[in-house]
Amino acid sequence: MSPHDVGAVLQRALYTTLVVGGPIVLVSMAVGLVISVLQAATQINEATLTFVPKLLVVALILMLFGSAMAGQLTDFTRFVFEAATEAGK
């Protein structure tokens, strides 16, 4: 495998990580921010108030976009195996 091939695999890995993990992290951060603002405004400091909504939203995102995320991971796995096969020739 040449350095160019390794760079391509690493670039694709970073892209796949952003596409698969990005929506979960962004939505979780947004929900956490909204809940934190509400807690600051109402002065209610309960740890489960941030944990449970984040858990529910992440579960919803996985239900909605889980198949697309799995497709991205499958495509990346195929890309890695094809790159390894080409390097072995």
C-alpha positions in Angstrom: 0.0 0.0 0.0 1.4 3.3 -1.0 1.3 6.4 1.2 -1.3 7.8 -1.2 -3.6 4.8 -0.6 -3.2 5.1 3.2 -4.0 8.8 3.0 -7.1 8.0 0.9 -8.3 5.4 3.5 -7.7 7.8 6.4 -9.5 10.6 4.5 -12.5 8.3 3.9 -12.4 7.1 7.5 -12.6 10.7 8.8 -15.4 11.5 6.4 -17.3 8.4 7.4 -16.8 9.2 11.1 -18.3 12.7 10.5 -21.2 11.5 8.5 -22.1 8.7 11.0 -21.4 10.4 14.3 -22.0 14.0 13.4 -25.8 14.0 13.5 -25.9 12.2 16.8 -23.4 14.6 18.4 -24.9 17.8 17.0 -28.5 16.9 18.1 -27.3 15.7 21.5 -25.4 19.0 22.0 -28.4 21.1 20.9 -30.8 19.2 23.3 -28.2 19.6 26.1 -28.0 23.3 25.5 -31.7 23.8 25.5 -32.1 21.8 28.7 -29.2 23.7 30.3 -30.8 27.0 29.5 -34.1 25.8 30.9 -32.4 24.6 34.0 -30.6 27.9 34.5 -33.9 29.8 34.0 -35.9 27.7 36.4 -33.0 26.9 38.8 -33.8 23.2 38.8 -30.6 21.3 38.9 -31.4 17.6 38.3 -29.0 15.4 36.4 -31.7 13.2 34.9 -33.2 16.3 33.2 -30.3 16.4 30.8 -29.7 12.7 30.5 -33.1 11.3 29.7 -34.0 13.8 26.8 -30.6 13.2 25.2 -31.0 9.5 25.4 -34.5 9.7 23.8 -33.3 12.0 21.1 -30.3 9.9 20.3 -32.6 6.8 20.1 -34.9 8.7 17.7 -32.0 9.8 15.5 -30.8 6.2 15.4 -34.2 4.9 14.4 -34.6 7.6 11.7 -31.1 7.5 10.2 -29.7 4.2 11.5 -30.0 2.4 8.1 -28.3 5.3 6.3 -25.5 5.2 8.9 -25.1 1.5 8.5 -25.0 1.9 4.7 -22.1 4.4 5.1 -20.2 2.0 7.4 -20.8 -0.8 4.9 -19.5 1.3 2.0 -16.4 2.3 4.0 -15.7 -1.4 4.9 -16.0 -2.3 1.2 -13.6 0.6 0.3 -11.0 -0.6 2.8 -11.2 -4.2 1.7 -10.9 -3.1 -2.0 -8.0 -0.9 -1.2 -6.3 -3.8 0.7 -7.0 -6.2 -2.2 -5.5 -3.7 -4.8 -2.5 -3.2 -2.6 -1.9 -7.0 -2.4 -1.7 -7.4 -6.2 
